[in-house]
Amino acid sequence: MKHLSLAMLIAAALALVGCNTVKGVGQDIQKAGSVIEGAAKK
């Protein structure tokens, strides 16, 4: 039972880290798009 609880805790931690990473990549892409859009307007 302890092994199952530990495995579930590790899986949950990895899922949270993965979500934050994907969110960060999305924000970086959005910022890059804004910079390109601003350059195109000039």
Backbone atoms as SQL, in Angstrom:
CREATE TABLE atoms (id INTEGER PRIMARY KEY, chain TEXT, resi INTEGER, resn TEXT, atom TEXT, x REAL, y REAL, z REAL);
INSERT INTO atoms VALUES
  (1, 'A', 1, 'MET', 'N', 0.822, -1.193, 0.000),
  (2, 'A', 1, 'MET', 'CA', 0.000, 0.000, 0.000),
  (3, 'A', 1, 'MET', 'C', 0.872, 1.266, 0.000),
  (4, 'A', 2, 'LYS', 'N', 1.984, 1.213, 0.734),
  (5, 'A', 2, 'LYS', 'CA', 2.866, 2.378, 0.787),
  (6, 'A', 2, 'LYS', 'C', 3.463, 2.671, -0.580),
  (7, 'A', 3, 'HIS', 'N', 3.808, 1.621, -1.326),
  (8, 'A', 3, 'HIS', 'CA', 4.403, 1.798, -2.655),
  (9, 'A', 3, 'HIS', 'C', 3.408, 2.441, -3.609),
  (10, 'A', 4, 'LEU', 'N', 2.146, 2.033, -3.497),
  (11, 'A', 4, 'LEU', 'CA', 1.107, 2.593, -4.369),
  (12, 'A', 4, 'LEU', 'C', 0.900, 4.075, -4.063),
  (13, 'A', 5, 'SER', 'N', 0.871, 4.424, -2.788),
  (14, 'A', 5, 'SER', 'CA', 0.697, 5.823, -2.394),
  (15, 'A', 5, 'SER', 'C', 1.868, 6.677, -2.868),
  (16, 'A', 6, 'LEU', 'N', 3.058, 6.152, -2.739),
  (17, 'A', 6, 'LEU', 'CA', 4.256, 6.869, -3.176),
  (18, 'A', 6, 'LEU', 'C', 4.251, 7.057, -4.686),
  (19, 'A', 7, 'ALA', 'N', 3.864, 6.011, -5.415),
  (20, 'A', 7, 'ALA', 'CA', 3.814, 6.105, -6.874),
  (21, 'A', 7, 'ALA', 'C', 2.780, 7.136, -7.313),
  (22, 'A', 8, 'MET', 'N', 1.640, 7.160, -6.646),
  (23, 'A', 8, 'MET', 'CA', 0.594, 8.134, -7.003),
  (24, 'A', 8, 'MET', 'C', 1.048, 9.558, -6.680),
  (25, 'A', 9, 'LEU', 'N', 1.752, 9.737, -5.586),
  (26, 'A', 9, 'LEU', 'CA', 2.266, 11.059, -5.216),
  (27, 'A', 9, 'LEU', 'C', 3.288, 11.549, -6.238),
  (28, 'A', 10, 'ILE', 'N', 4.167, 10.681, -6.660),
  (29, 'A', 10, 'ILE', 'CA', 5.175, 11.039, -7.670),
  (30, 'A', 10, 'ILE', 'C', 4.503, 11.358, -8.999),
  (31, 'A', 11, 'ALA', 'N', 3.507, 10.561, -9.392),
  (32, 'A', 11, 'ALA', 'CA', 2.794, 10.809, -10.650),
  (33, 'A', 11, 'ALA', 'C', 2.082, 12.157, -10.615),
  (34, 'A', 12, 'ALA', 'N', 1.471, 12.486, -9.489),
  (35, 'A', 12, 'ALA', 'CA', 0.776, 13.768, -9.356),
  (36, 'A', 12, 'ALA', 'C', 1.774, 14.926, -9.443),
  (37, 'A', 13, 'ALA', 'N', 2.919, 14.785, -8.810),
  (38, 'A', 13, 'ALA', 'CA', 3.942, 15.836, -8.847),
  (39, 'A', 13, 'ALA', 'C', 4.446, 16.048, -10.269),
  (40, 'A', 14, 'LEU', 'N', 4.675, 14.958, -10.992),
  (41, 'A', 14, 'LEU', 'CA', 5.146, 15.076, -12.375),
  (42, 'A', 14, 'LEU', 'C', 4.087, 15.715, -13.270),
  (43, 'A', 15, 'ALA', 'N', 2.830, 15.399, -13.036),
  (44, 'A', 15, 'ALA', 'CA', 1.751, 15.990, -13.825),
  (45, 'A', 15, 'ALA', 'C', 1.689, 17.492, -13.601),
  (46, 'A', 16, 'LEU', 'N', 1.839, 17.923, -12.353),
  (47, 'A', 16, 'LEU', 'CA', 1.803, 19.360, -12.061),
  (48, 'A', 16, 'LEU', 'C', 2.981, 20.085, -12.691),
  (49, 'A', 17, 'VAL', 'N', 4.153, 19.495, -12.624),
  (50, 'A', 17, 'VAL', 'CA', 5.337, 20.099, -13.233),
  (51, 'A', 17, 'VAL', 'C', 5.163, 20.183, -14.747),
  (52, 'A', 18, 'GLY', 'N', 4.628, 19.140, -15.347),
  (53, 'A', 18, 'GLY', 'CA', 4.399, 19.121, -16.787),
  (54, 'A', 18, 'GLY', 'C', 3.430, 20.206, -17.223),
  (55, 'A', 19, 'CYS', 'N', 2.374, 20.411, -16.446),
  (56, 'A', 19, 'CYS', 'CA', 1.388, 21.435, -16.793),
  (57, 'A', 19, 'CYS', 'C', 2.026, 22.820, -16.739),
  (58, 'A', 20, 'ASN', 'N', 2.826, 23.065, -15.719),
  (59, 'A', 20, 'ASN', 'CA', 3.478, 24.366, -15.599),
  (60, 'A', 20, 'ASN', 'C', 4.451, 24.589, -16.749),
  (61, 'A', 21, 'THR', 'N', 5.126, 23.558, -17.176),
  (62, 'A', 21, 'THR', 'CA', 6.076, 23.678, -18.279),
  (63, 'A', 21, 'THR', 'C', 5.351, 24.015, -19.576),
  (64, 'A', 22, 'VAL', 'N', 4.269, 23.322, -19.856),
  (65, 'A', 22, 'VAL', 'CA', 3.493, 23.577, -21.071),
  (66, 'A', 22, 'VAL', 'C', 2.921, 24.987, -21.035),
  (67, 'A', 23, 'LYS', 'N', 2.439, 25.413, -19.877),
  (68, 'A', 23, 'LYS', 'CA', 1.894, 26.762, -19.737),
  (69, 'A', 23, 'LYS', 'C', 2.983, 27.808, -20.009),
  (70, 'A', 24, 'GLY', 'N', 4.172, 27.578, -19.499),
  (71, 'A', 24, 'GLY', 'CA', 5.285, 28.500, -19.709),
  (72, 'A', 24, 'GLY', 'C', 5.683, 28.593, -21.168),
  (73, 'A', 25, 'VAL', 'N', 5.692, 27.471, -21.861),
  (74, 'A', 25, 'VAL', 'CA', 6.026, 27.466, -23.288),
  (75, 'A', 25, 'VAL', 'C', 4.972, 28.257, -24.053),
  (76, 'A', 26, 'GLY', 'N', 3.711, 28.069, -23.696),
  (77, 'A', 26, 'GLY', 'CA', 2.632, 28.812, -24.350),
  (78, 'A', 26, 'GLY', 'C', 2.777, 30.312, -24.152),
  (79, 'A', 27, 'GLN', 'N', 3.158, 30.718, -22.973),
  (80, 'A', 27, 'GLN', 'CA', 3.355, 32.145, -22.701),
  (81, 'A', 27, 'GLN', 'C', 4.531, 32.692, -23.495),
  (82, 'A', 28, 'ASP', 'N', 5.600, 31.929, -23.602),
  (83, 'A', 28, 'ASP', 'CA', 6.762, 32.365, -24.381),
  (84, 'A', 28, 'ASP', 'C', 6.397, 32.542, -25.851),
  (85, 'A', 29, 'ILE', 'N', 5.633, 31.608, -26.388),
  (86, 'A', 29, 'ILE', 'CA', 5.216, 31.702, -27.786),
  (87, 'A', 29, 'ILE', 'C', 4.320, 32.914, -27.992),
  (88, 'A', 30, 'GLN', 'N', 3.448, 33.179, -27.030),
  (89, 'A', 30, 'GLN', 'CA', 2.551, 34.337, -27.130),
  (90, 'A', 30, 'GLN', 'C', 3.361, 35.641, -27.119),
  (91, 'A', 31, 'LYS', 'N', 4.365, 35.723, -26.269),
  (92, 'A', 31, 'LYS', 'CA', 5.209, 36.918, -26.211),
  (93, 'A', 31, 'LYS', 'C', 5.972, 37.108, -27.519),
  (94, 'A', 32, 'ALA', 'N', 6.493, 36.014, -28.062),
  (95, 'A', 32, 'ALA', 'CA', 7.220, 36.100, -29.327),
  (96, 'A', 32, 'ALA', 'C', 6.284, 36.562, -30.436),
  (97, 'A', 33, 'GLY', 'N', 5.065, 36.074, -30.441),
  (98, 'A', 33, 'GLY', 'CA', 4.075, 36.501, -31.435),
  (99, 'A', 33, 'GLY', 'C', 3.776, 37.983, -31.326),
  (100, 'A', 34, 'SER', 'N', 3.696, 38.486, -30.113),
  (101, 'A', 34, 'SER', 'CA', 3.444, 39.921, -29.902),
  (102, 'A', 34, 'SER', 'C', 4.589, 40.759, -30.443),
  (103, 'A', 35, 'VAL', 'N', 5.817, 40.302, -30.230),
  (104, 'A', 35, 'VAL', 'CA', 6.989, 41.026, -30.721),
  (105, 'A', 35, 'VAL', 'C', 6.982, 41.045, -32.249),
  (106, 'A', 36, 'ILE', 'N', 6.684, 39.921, -32.857),
  (107, 'A', 36, 'ILE', 'CA', 6.639, 39.845, -34.327),
  (108, 'A', 36, 'ILE', 'C', 5.530, 40.730, -34.869),
  (109, 'A', 37, 'GLU', 'N', 4.387, 40.710, -34.198),
  (110, 'A', 37, 'GLU', 'CA', 3.263, 41.548, -34.635),
  (111, 'A', 37, 'GLU', 'C', 3.630, 43.036, -34.539),
  (112, 'A', 38, 'GLY', 'N', 4.304, 43.411, -33.467),
  (113, 'A', 38, 'GLY', 'CA', 4.717, 44.800, -33.307),
  (114, 'A', 38, 'GLY', 'C', 5.714, 45.214, -34.382),
  (115, 'A', 39, 'ALA', 'N', 6.624, 44.327, -34.732),
  (116, 'A', 39, 'ALA', 'CA', 7.611, 44.619, -35.770),
  (117, 'A', 39, 'ALA', 'C', 6.919, 44.745, -37.139),
  (118, 'A', 40, 'ALA', 'N', 5.910, 43.949, -37.367),
  (119, 'A', 40, 'ALA', 'CA', 5.202, 43.971, -38.651),
  (120, 'A', 40, 'ALA', 'C', 4.408, 45.269, -38.828),
  (121, 'A', 41, 'LYS', 'N', 3.946, 45.840, -37.718),
  (122, 'A', 41, 'LYS', 'CA', 3.167, 47.081, -37.791),
  (123, 'A', 41, 'LYS', 'C', 4.026, 48.290, -38.123),
  (124, 'A', 42, 'LYS', 'N', 5.346, 48.206, -37.891),
  (125, 'A', 42, 'LYS', 'CA', 6.250, 49.319, -38.145),
  (126, 'A', 42, 'LYS', 'C', 6.489, 49.444, -39.583);
